[in-house]
Amino acid sequence: MPDETPPDTRKNRRYSNKQVCEALDDSRGMIRLAAKSLGCAPSTLTRRAESEPAIKQKIADLRELELDKSEVALFEARDRGEGWAIKFHLATIGKNRGYVERIESTGKDGEPIAMIFDIEQILGSEAFKEYDRKVRAALAGQSGDVRS
């Protein structure tokens, strides 16, 4: 229900909780769409929800309802035997039964992946020279903390 009030007179307009809740109902709890229908910024509704528990609860209730609808659609697709729905259901809700996809990254023939870094490039020339000096000093048994 778009507001027909000219944009310049909407500024600083106060919307009743009923108007806000109706806009949220029409938008299925989507703040940006509700704000557009009221003719205000989304941040206005976000702030209003923070200060009005009834509006905050309305948004939460509508989002839960939409989530329930999506789950019902998922279950219906699963019940029709649609593979994507079965896989998604098992991968999300069935995780506690071991239906989890994992990606294993290994090197050739299952060996660990070798990672080679160019410390000089990472640290920069001067920092690398200092690091190199400390490593050489530590290896030579001289005092020098490699970690600093």
N, C-alpha and C positions, 0 to 999 in steps of 0.2 A: 504494500500500500504506500506508494510514493507520496511524499509530502509535496503539495502544490504551492507551498509558500515560496516566494522568490528567495534565492540564495542569500541576498544581502540582509533579509529580515530574519533568517534562521539563526544568525549568530547569537550566542549566549541564550538560546532557547532552552527551556527546561522541559524535558520529556517526563511524563508520568511513568511510574513503574508499569502500569497497565500497557501504555504505548510501547515501552521498551520490550516487555514480555511478548506482546503481539508481533512485533517486528522479529523477535528471536524465533517465535513459533513459525512465522512465515519463511524464515531463512534456515530452519532446522538447526538453530543454535550457532550458525556461522556469523560471527561478530561483524566481519567486514560487510557482508550482504545486509545485515540488519541495520548497520549504520548508514549504508547507502540509501535504504528505503526510508529511513528517518531524516536523512539529509544532514547527518553529522559525521564527524571523523570517527574511525574505529577506536581511537584512543579515548574518545568520550565515553563509549560504552565499556571499554576496559576499566577505566577509572570508576565508572558507575557500578560495575560489578564488584569492584574492590570495596566500595563503600556501602553497598546494598546487598545484604546476605540473600535476599529473595531472588535478586537477579543473578547473582553468582550461582545459586542453587538451580535456577531455571536453565542456565547454560549447561551446567553439569548434567542435569536430567536429560536435556535434549541430546547432548553428545552420547550419553549412555544409550538412549533410545536408538540413535543412528547406528551405534556400534552393534546393538542387538540385531537390528535389521540386517546389517552386513554379515553377522554370524549366521543368521537364518539363511541368507542367500548362499553362504559358503556350505552350510550343511545340506541344503537342497542340491547344490552342484555335486557334492560328495555322494549324496544318495543316488544321483543319476549316474554315478560311476565315472565322473569326469576326473581323469588322472591328476590334473593340476590341483584340483581341490583336495583330493585324497593326500597328495604329497604335501601340500601346504598345511593341511590339518595335522598330519603326523609330525611334520617338522616344527610346528608351533605348540600345539596342545599335547602332542605325544612325546615331547622331549624327555619327560621324566621316565618314559619307557624305553629310552635309548634310540628313538628315531631322530637322530641329530646328524646333520651333514657336517663333515669336517674336511678341511683341505690340508693335505700333508705336503709339505715342501721338503724335498730332499735333493741331494746332489745325484750324480751318476751312480746307478746301481744301489740306491738307498744310502749312499754315503752322506755325511754332513755337507752342507753347502759351505764352500770356501769363500770367505769374504776378505778381500784385500783392500786396504785403505791407503791413500796417499796422505800421510800425516802432515807432510809439509804443505800440501794444498789445503787441508782442513784448518791447520793452525796458522798458516801464513809463514813466510820465510823467517822472520825474526823470532817468533814464538817457537818455531821448529828448531832453530839453532840452539835456543836456550834449553829446550826439552832434550835435544840430542846431547848437549854438554852434561846435563844432569844424569842422563842414562849412562853415558860413558864414565862419569865420575863414580857412579854407584857400582858399576861393573868392575871398575878398577879398585874398588874398596875404599875410595876416598869418601869424605863426607859430602853428601848431596842428596837431598830428598827428591826422588823421582816424581812424587805425587804433587809437589807444589808447583 
